Structures are given as C-alpha cells and as structure tokens.
Amino acid sequence: MHEIAAPASAGGTALLRAALAAATRAGELCALVDPEDSFDPRPADIDLRRLLWVRPRDPSHALRAAEIALEARFSLVALDLARTAPPARIEGVHVVRFEFLRKRRAPGEGIWARLARCAQKHGGALLVFSREPQAGSFSSTTIEIERDRSRWEGSAGAPGRLLRGAGAVAAVTRFRHGAPSAPIRLHLCWEGG
C-alpha cells in the first residue's frame, strides 16, 4: 500500500494519473475507485481499455470496492479519497471514522491493515490518494505534496493576467525500506502566449 497526500491543486491528481498511465502503458490491468466521480477520462494519457473505473456511492463502498479489485488481482488499484466528504461511520467495518480527512492522525487502522494484507496476499499495489496521510504504519510509502508559489505574468488584479507556472514541494515522508527523502521543489511552467 502506498499513499499520496496532497491538498487541492498541489499535483496529487497528476501523480495518481501518472501512475495509472505508466501501469496501463506497461500492459497492466488497473482499477480506479472514485467515490466522487471526479476522474476525467478525456486526456489520452491512460489506456482506458486497461482501466476499470468504479464509482461507488459512499466511502464504505469505495473501501470494499478497492478490496474486491485487489482480490480480483488487478495490478494497480487506485483509491481516490481526496474529495470524499467525511461520514460519521462506515457500516460493516470497526467504527472507522473519516475525521482523518481533516486531521493528521489516522484512526480506523483496522481497514488499512486489511487492505494492506489484501494487496500483499494478491500481489497488487494499492495507491491511496487523499488530502492527509491515512494508513500510518500500514503504508509502505507515503508521498506528501504541498503547494508552493505560482508564477504570474502581469500585475495583480490587472485584466489579462496570466498564470505562467505553478510550484509544489514533495517529499517521501514514509519509506518502509529506507529513510524519508528531503523535500523536493517541483516547478511546472507554461511557455508561449
């Protein structure tokens, strides 16, 4: 199990898409569990013939769908919880509280332990994308991303002001097989006019 934790507009979705694109281009079958139905299939970076797109109605169904996809031996199962509204309880699971979407602490470790064991048992990779780290010690790798400065052309408030670049700071904050990384600054620039 691996995690990407990033606030909105920091590049977390781009990293999730890049993982799915690389896996589908390599010929792997992947599943995307998307409870908010926020995936945009239009960019041609992901081979949609190799992607099962699951759009469950709530987080409890999303967690179960991820488990089923791992049991079905999909190579990569991406669980997008980044926009999921936190319910008070998930039925059928040890009172897992989704307050963790607002806090750094990750209660409800039982579900993460179960998903990590399922991924290991069936030889799949589970990639969890959320706003804050969720799985704690059950995650093999956690990548945290924060927004950095944007680069603008033109004066603030002026008509015709253009966004010319965006930045982010990323770090591997948990890596089971080694030390965490130092922060890495990322810059995406747009050229031309």
N, C-alpha and C positions, 0 to 999 in steps of 0.2 A: 504494500500500500504506500502510495506517495501522495503528497499534498502540495497544492499551490494555494497560498493565501495572499489575497490582494484586494485592495479597495477598488471601487469602480474607477475605470479609466486609467489603471496603472499597468495594464498589459497582461493580466491574468488570463483573460479570454483568448488573447492571441497565443499565449503559451499552450493553453489547452488545445486550441485548433492546430497548432504546430505538431503537437504530439499525435493527434488523430491523423493529420496529414501524413506524417512520416510512417506511421504504422500501416495505414491503408495503402500507401505507395509501395511499401515492402510486401504487400500481398496479405497482410493480416486482416482477420475479421475483428471489427471493433463494435462496441456498443456505447452510445451516449445516453445517459439517463438525465433528462432535462425537465424537472418538475414545473418550471416556469414557462416552458415552451418558448425559450429565448434564442435558440440556435438559429442562425441564418444559413441555410444550405446553398445560397447563391454563389459565393466565391468558389472558384474551381480548385481550391487547394486540397480538398478532401475527396477521396474516391467514394462517392455515395453508394456505389454498388457493394461496397465492403463495410458499410456502416448501418447498424440497427439503431434507429432513433426512437427512444422510448420517452413518452411524455405523460408520466403519471400525474395524478391529480393532487397528491399531497406528499410531504416528506416521508411518511411511513411507507407509502407505496414506492417511493424513489429508492429508499434503502433496500427494500425487498427486491425491487427490480434489479438493482446492482448485484445483489447476492445471486439471483437467478441467472443473470448474464455470466457471472463468474462460474457458476455450476455448469452452464452450457458451454464452457470452455472458450469464450471469446478471449482473444489475446490481450486486448486492452479494453477496460471498462472505465469510462469517464463519468463521474458523478458530479454534476454541476449544482451545487447548493449555494452559489454566490448570491442569487436573488431570492432565495426561498424565505418567505415570511415565517417567523418562528411560532409554531403552535405550542400549546402548553404540554402536550403529551403525545406520544406515539403509541398506538394500540398494539398489543402483542409483543412489545419489547419492554424490558425492565425500565419503566418510567424514565425514558430518555428525554431530557429537557433540552430544547433547542435554544435556550438562553445563550448558549455558547456562540451563537451568531453575533452577539453583542459583546461578549467577554472573551478574554484570552484563555480562561480555564475551560477544559473540555469534559463536562460531566457526561454520564451515559457511556462510559468506556466499554460497557458490555457489547454494544453494537459494533464498535470499531474493532474490538478483539475478534468478534465473529467474522466480520468482513475480511480482516487481515488473514485469519486462518483459512477462510474460504479461498481467497486469492492464492495463497501458498499451496493449498491442497490441490487445486485445479490448474496450477501453472499459469495463471493470468496475472495481469497487472491492474491494480485499481488506482485510478488517479482522481483524487477528491479536490474539487475547486470550491473554495469558499472565501468569505471575507476575512476570517480569522482561522488560525490553525485549530483543528478539531480532534484529531486522532491521538494526540500526545505520543506516548512511547510505542504505540502500535504502528506508527508511520515509519517506514524505512528512511524516507527522505521528505523534508519539508522545505519548500522554497517560499520565502516571504518577499513580496514586492511592495514597494511604496512609491507613490507618485513623487516626481521631482519637478523642477521648473519647466515651464513651457517657454518656447521662443516665439515671440510675436513680431510681425512687421507692421509698423505704423504706431501711432500714439493711442494710448488707452482711450476708449470712447469715440475715436475717430471713425467716420464711415470708411469702409473698405479695409479695415484692419484684418490682416491675415495671420493665421496660425502657421508658422513655418517649421515647428518642431516640438516634440514632447520628450520628456525625460522620465526615467524611473530608476530606482535603486533596488537591486535584488540581492538576496543572499540565501545561501543554503544554511538554514538555522538548525537543521537536524539532519545528520547523516549517520546511519547506523554503523557504517563500515569505515568511519574516519571522522576527522574534525570538521566542524562547520566552516563555511567559507567566510572570507572577508566580504563586505559589501562591494557590489559591482555597479558602477553607474552605466546606464544604458541611455542612448540618445537616438531618437528617430527623427530624421529631418526630411522635409519636403522641399524639393528644388523646383525651379521654374515659376511661372507666373500665371 
